[in-house]
């Protein structure tokens, strides 16, 4: 297994993983939209995507990915990274792929002088929660998260 920084030439590897990730969160399959979204992120350079791949004699298989968005934190006056997406394909589970992707995300944060890596996950995603806690992430018991869905606001 190898962790690489995704580029536009990796779209065919990332797209089905990203679409499967969205389906995990109960979204309808939509490969064309998934491809367009990832292509736009890479073209605009507004996200960093690391891809776990397995190289075999028959080609390259995508095992998982992590997508991070840069942001800023006002109180420490430093950059932060939002770890928004992490997905490991069934063929990559129990092989350390998730941990390797998380480790690479942490390395990026350190390389860029970030104050923190921030993530959220579904309350019922216990497997991911165990990984995050094993890696030293602490669940926030101080702040509440609020969201305003603009699709319902006039």
N, C-alpha and C positions, 0 to 999 in steps of 0.2 A: 504494500500500500504506500502511496505517495500523496502528500498534500501539496497542491499547486494553487497559485493565484489564478483565478479564472480570467480569461480574455474572450473576446468575441468569437474566436475560433473554437471555443469550448461549448458553444450554445447547444449543440446536439447532445452533449452529455448532461448539461445543467437542466435543460427544459423538462425532461420527464421527471427528474427529481423534484424540481420546484412544483410541478403540477401535482405530484403525489403528496408533497408537503401540504399544499392547499387542500387537497382532498381529505387529509388527516384532520384538518380543521373544518370539515363538512362543507367544502366548496365544491361546486360542480366541476368535473374535468373540463379543461379548456386549454389544450396544448398551444394553439396559435396565440392566445392572449398571454399565456405564461412565457412563451418565447419572446413576444414583443416587449413584455415588461422587463425581463432579464436583459434583453438586448439594449433597451433604453438605459438601464442602470449602468451597464458597462460602457455604453457610448458616452453618457453624460459624466461618467466617473464620479457618481454620487453615492456609490456603495462599493464595498470590497467583498468579493465572494471568494472563499477558499473551497476547493473541490478535492474530495478524496477520490483517488482513482486507483484502479488495479490494472496493471499492464500485463497482458497475456499474449501468447503467440497469435491469437485471433483478433487482437485489438485492445482497446482501452474501455474499461467498464467504470462508470460513475457509481461510487458507493455512497456518497453523501456530500452535503455542502453546508456551509455556514455563511450567512449574509450579514454584514455589519454596515451600519450607517454612522457617519461622523456627526458629532454634535458638540455643544459646549456646555460647561457647567459654570454658572455665575459665581457661586459661593467660593469654590477653590480657584476660580479664574483659570481653568485649564480645559483642554479638550477631553471629551469622553467618547466612548463608542457604544452605540446601541446594537446589541446582538439581537437582531430581530428574528432571524430564521435559522433553525438548525434541523436538519433532517438526515437520517441514515436509512438507506434502502434496506429492505429485508435481507438481501444478500450480504450486507455489510454489518449487520447487527451481531453483537457478542464478539466482535473482532477488534474492539478498541477504536473504531472509526470516530464515534462521537467524541471520545476523549481527545483524540488526535486533532480533530477540528477545533475543539475548545482550546486546546493548548496553543494552536496556531493563532487563534483569535487573541489570546492573552499576550502572545509574543508581539502581535501587531500593536496592541495597546501600549505595551512597554516601549516598543520602538518609536512610537509617535508621541511619547511623553504624556499619555492620557492619565487622568486621575482615576478613572474607573471604567469598567465594563458593566453595562446595565442590560438586564434581560427580563422578560416576563414569559410565563407559560400558563397553559390552561390549568385550572385547579385540579383536574383529574389526570394530568399527565405525570403520573407518579414516577415513571421510569426516568424521565428527564429531570425531575426534581431531585431524585437520588444522585444522578450524575452531578448536577450543579452543586449540591451540598457536599459531595465528596471532593469537589474541586475548590471548596472554600467559599462559595457564594452564600450569602446570608439573606434570608427572606426578610423583606422590609415589614416591620411591625410598627413603624413610626408614621409613615405617610400613606395616605389613601391615593389610589389612582382613579382619576376621573377621565371620561372621554365624552365628547360631543360628536355624535354622528351627524354629519352635515347633509346626509341624504334625506333626512327627515326635518330639516330646519328650513323655514321659509325665508 
